Amino acid sequence: MPEGPELHLASRFVNKCCKGTVFSGNIVKSEVHKSEEIKFKSDAYTISATSRGKELQLFLSSVQDDKKSAKKAAAIDPQSHAAILFRFGMSGKFEFTAEADLHKHAHLKFFTKSEPRMVLSYVDVRRFGRFEETTQWGKDRGPDPMFEYKEFRYSISFYYHCGRIFFQFQDELYDVIFKFNHIKLNVLESLSSSEFDRPICEVLLNQKYFNGIGNYLRAEILYSRKNYPDHATDNQQDFLQISSGLHNWYPTLRTGKKSFEDYQIPPDVKPKMKGSVSKNKDQKADILHLCHSVPLEVVNLGKQPDVPKSLLCCHSVPLEVVILGELRCT
């Protein structure tokens, strides 16, 4: 099943194939797919892509002869631009092929203007994936652990950046944050939620907090931390023990028992790249950092769509995939 790294690699694939390519005509959807038709139509348009967790967006922009005409067209006709949101489901991917070589499970097709015609197609053999015409990311999905790391990790304690004033006006500032800045306080601020009252292996699949983490990434993260998959996360102290090191800086704002000065700002943690040497070899990375660094390892390998066995730290034994608190071999 495609996870965060695969979606990102798919966006890079689309950008590489579509760079300098002009598409034209109707966007053709297969009759068997349940998603709605894409209404966007243009005699000449370009395609680019970006990903966020387990979602990918295609951006379609009409092409004009010059920049002035393009700006004028965009102002007069809002339909000159469109965005399509994809969720890959179990087997979604993109292919760029000749028209004669189209995959039989291509469910959305974009045709080039030049001859011989090439086709960018969304292929989904099992048809669990979905697509829709929208400029918004999914409302039920959190920040991307790979490329929105500050939002994913540091904004989980957004109070931290605003100082002691939060201790005096917590309730009022909560309202201001949510109403005007639309900032979602992430994992650690939500530990009292019933969503965390379950085994860690289930919590890591909650896309509201861990957008882009799926089965194989979850298995790698828990294996790296040597955590049991059925380890409960029903309270803050328990979660912080699992995420070793987080308790050194996370303020207990709900109780207010400790002063702001008692906590140190968390250090900036950069993903370990090939050839780099860790200064603290004996120090385990906490779970939130692993949700950031493990997917980036996949991206850095540049492989698509399969994850190379050399990536998996347990490659010398059958891959242990964590499912609902049990270890099952695939």
C-alpha positions in Angstrom: 0.0 0.0 0.0 1.5 3.4 -1.0 2.5 5.5 2.0 4.0 8.9 2.5 7.3 8.3 0.7 5.6 6.6 -2.3 3.2 9.5 -2.7 6.1 12.0 -2.6 8.0 9.9 -5.1 4.9 9.8 -7.3 4.7 13.6 -7.3 8.4 13.8 -8.3 7.7 11.3 -11.1 4.8 13.4 -12.4 6.9 16.6 -12.2 9.7 15.0 -14.1 7.6 13.5 -16.9 5.4 16.6 -17.3 8.1 19.2 -17.2 7.9 21.2 -20.5 4.9 19.1 -21.7 1.6 20.6 -22.8 -1.6 18.6 -22.4 -4.8 19.2 -24.2 -8.5 18.2 -24.4 -10.8 16.4 -22.0 -9.6 14.5 -19.0 -11.0 11.0 -19.5 -12.3 9.0 -16.5 -13.0 5.3 -16.8 -16.6 4.2 -16.5 -16.0 1.7 -13.7 -14.4 4.1 -11.3 -16.7 5.6 -8.6 -15.0 9.0 -8.4 -16.7 11.9 -10.2 -15.8 13.3 -13.6 -13.2 16.0 -13.7 -14.8 19.0 -15.4 -11.6 20.9 -16.2 -11.0 21.3 -20.0 -8.4 23.4 -21.9 -6.9 23.4 -25.3 -3.5 23.7 -23.7 -2.5 23.2 -20.1 0.4 22.1 -17.9 0.5 19.6 -15.0 2.5 19.7 -11.8 2.2 17.8 -8.6 2.9 17.9 -4.8 2.2 15.5 -2.0 1.3 15.7 1.7 1.3 12.5 3.7 -1.0 10.0 2.0 -2.5 12.6 -0.4 -1.3 14.0 -3.7 -2.5 17.0 -5.7 -2.2 17.6 -9.4 -2.3 21.3 -10.4 -3.6 22.0 -13.9 -2.9 25.4 -15.4 -4.0 26.7 -18.8 -1.2 27.9 -21.1 -1.3 31.3 -22.8 0.9 32.8 -25.5 2.4 35.3 -23.1 2.3 36.2 -19.4 -0.1 39.1 -19.8 -2.6 37.0 -21.5 -2.2 34.3 -18.9 -2.9 36.8 -16.0 -5.9 38.2 -17.9 -7.3 34.7 -18.6 -6.9 33.7 -15.0 -8.8 36.8 -13.8 -11.6 36.4 -16.3 -11.9 32.6 -16.2 -11.3 30.9 -12.9 -11.6 27.6 -14.7 -8.2 28.2 -16.3 -6.7 26.6 -13.2 -7.8 23.5 -11.3 -6.5 21.0 -8.7 -7.2 17.3 -8.3 -6.7 15.6 -5.0 -5.7 11.9 -5.1 -5.7 9.2 -2.4 -3.9 6.1 -3.7 -5.7 3.5 -1.7 -4.1 0.0 -2.0 -2.5 0.2 -5.4 -2.7 3.7 -6.9 0.2 5.1 -9.0 0.9 7.3 -12.1 2.2 6.1 -15.4 3.4 8.1 -18.4 3.1 6.0 -21.6 2.3 6.1 -25.2 -1.4 6.0 -26.0 -1.2 2.5 -27.4 0.5 1.2 -24.2 -2.2 2.4 -21.7 -2.7 0.2 -18.7 -6.1 -1.5 -18.7 -6.7 -0.2 -15.2 -6.0 3.5 -16.0 -8.9 5.3 -14.4 -8.0 8.9 -15.2 -6.1 10.0 -18.4 -4.4 13.2 -19.4 -3.4 13.5 -23.1 -0.5 15.5 -24.5 -1.1 18.0 -27.2 1.8 17.0 -29.4 2.1 14.0 -31.6 2.7 11.1 -31.0 0.3 11.5 -28.1 1.5 10.4 -24.7 -0.7 9.9 -21.7 -0.3 10.6 -18.0 -2.6 8.1 -16.4 -3.7 7.3 -12.8 -3.6 3.5 -12.5 -5.3 1.7 -9.7 -5.8 -2.1 -10.1 -7.8 -2.6 -6.9 -9.8 0.7 -7.2 -9.6 1.6 -3.5 -8.1 5.0 -4.5 -10.2 8.1 -4.9 -9.8 11.5 -6.7 -11.8 14.7 -6.6 -11.5 18.2 -8.0 -10.5 20.4 -5.0 -7.8 22.7 -3.9 -8.0 21.6 -0.2 -6.1 18.8 1.5 -8.1 16.4 3.6 -9.6 17.9 6.7 -9.0 14.7 8.7 -5.3 14.6 8.0 -2.5 16.1 10.0 0.9 17.6 8.9 3.3 15.7 6.8 6.0 14.2 9.1 8.6 14.4 6.4 8.2 17.9 5.0 6.1 19.7 7.6 8.2 18.5 10.5 8.0 21.6 12.5 4.2 21.6 12.3 4.1 17.8 13.0 6.5 17.9 16.0 7.0 21.5 17.3 3.5 22.8 16.9 2.3 19.9 19.1 3.3 22.3 21.8 2.5 25.6 20.0 2.4 27.2 23.4 6.2 26.8 23.5 6.8 29.5 21.0 4.6 32.1 22.8 6.1 32.1 26.3 4.5 32.3 29.7 1.5 34.3 28.6 -0.2 31.0 27.8 -0.2 30.0 31.4 -2.3 33.1 32.3 -4.7 33.1 29.4 -4.9 29.5 28.2 -8.6 29.2 27.5 -8.8 32.5 25.7 -5.8 31.9 23.6 -7.0 28.4 22.6 -10.0 30.1 21.1 -7.9 32.6 19.2 -5.6 30.0 17.9 -8.3 27.8 16.5 -10.6 30.5 15.2 -8.1 32.8 13.5 -4.9 30.9 12.8 -6.4 27.5 12.2 -3.4 25.9 14.0 -4.0 22.3 14.9 -2.2 21.3 18.1 -0.9 17.9 17.3 0.1 14.7 19.1 1.2 15.6 22.6 -1.6 18.2 23.0 -4.1 15.4 22.2 -3.0 12.6 24.4 -6.0 12.9 26.6 -8.2 12.0 23.6 -9.6 8.5 23.5 -7.8 8.1 20.2 -4.6 7.5 22.2 -6.2 5.0 24.6 -5.1 2.1 22.5 -1.9 0.2 21.5 0.9 2.2 19.9 0.7 0.2 16.7 -2.9 1.4 16.2 -2.1 5.0 17.2 0.6 5.3 14.5 -1.9 4.5 11.8 -4.2 7.4 12.8 -3.8 9.8 9.8 -5.2 12.7 11.9 -1.8 12.8 13.7 0.6 10.6 11.7 -0.3 11.5 8.1 1.6 9.2 5.7 2.6 6.5 8.2 1.3 3.0 7.1 2.1 -0.6 7.8 5.7 -1.0 6.7 6.7 2.4 8.2 5.0 1.6 11.4 6.8 -1.8 11.6 10.2 0.0 11.0 9.5 2.7 13.5 8.5 0.3 16.3 11.4 -2.1 15.4 13.9 0.8 15.6 12.6 1.8 19.0 12.4 -1.9 20.1 8.8 -1.2 21.3 6.2 -3.8 21.7 3.3 -3.1 19.3 0.6 -3.7 22.0 2.2 -1.1 24.3 -0.6 1.1 25.4 -0.5 4.9 25.0 -3.4 5.8 27.3 -1.7 8.6 29.2 0.9 11.3 28.6 3.6 9.8 30.9 3.3 6.4 29.2 3.7 8.0 25.7 6.6 10.1 26.8 8.4 7.0 28.1 7.9 5.4 24.7 9.1 8.6 23.0 12.3 8.8 25.0 13.6 12.4 25.3 10.4 14.3 24.7 9.6 14.6 28.4 12.8 16.8 28.7 11.1 19.7 27.0 7.4 19.2 26.8 5.6 21.6 29.2 2.7 20.2 31.2 0.5 23.1 30.4 -2.8 21.5 31.5 -1.7 21.3 35.1 0.6 24.3 35.2 2.6 22.7 38.1 6.0 23.6 36.6 7.3 27.0 35.4 8.2 27.7 31.8 11.9 28.1 32.7 12.0 24.4 33.8 11.9 23.3 30.2 14.5 23.5 27.5 13.7 24.2 23.8 13.9 21.0 21.9 16.9 20.7 19.6 16.5 20.8 15.9 16.8 17.2 14.7 17.9 16.7 11.1 17.3 13.4 9.3 20.3 11.1 9.1 21.7 11.1 5.6 23.9 8.6 3.9 27.4 8.8 5.2 26.6 10.9 8.2 27.8 9.9 11.7 25.6 10.2 14.7 27.2 12.0 17.7 25.1 10.2 20.2 25.2 6.6 19.0 23.7 5.2 22.2 20.8 7.6 22.2 17.6 6.3 20.7 15.6 8.6 18.5 12.1 9.2 19.8 9.0 8.0 17.9 8.1 11.4 16.5 11.6 11.8 15.0 11.5 8.3 13.5 8.2 9.2 11.9 10.2 11.9 10.1 13.5 10.2 9.4 12.4 6.7 8.4 10.2 7.9 5.6 13.0 10.2 4.4 15.3 7.2 4.1 12.9 5.7 1.6 12.7 9.0 -0.3 16.5 9.3 -0.4 16.8 5.9 -1.9 14.8 7.2 -4.9 13.1 3.9 -5.6 9.5 3.6 -6.7 7.2 2.0 -5.9 8.7 -0.8 -3.9 10.8 -0.3 -0.8 14.2 -2.0 -1.2 14.9 -4.8 1.3 18.2 -3.1 2.2 16.2 -0.3 3.8 14.5 -2.6 6.3 16.5 -2.9 9.5 15.1 -6.4 10.0 15.9 -7.5 6.4 17.9 -10.5 7.7 14.7 -12.1 9.0 11.2 -12.3 7.6 9.7 -8.8 7.5 7.7 -8.3 10.7 4.6 -6.3 9.9 2.7 -5.0 12.9 -1.1 -5.5 12.7 -3.4 -4.7 15.6 -1.0 -5.5 18.3 0.4 -8.7 16.7 3.5 -9.6 14.8 2.6 -11.3 11.6 5.2 -12.4 9.0 4.5 -11.7 5.3 
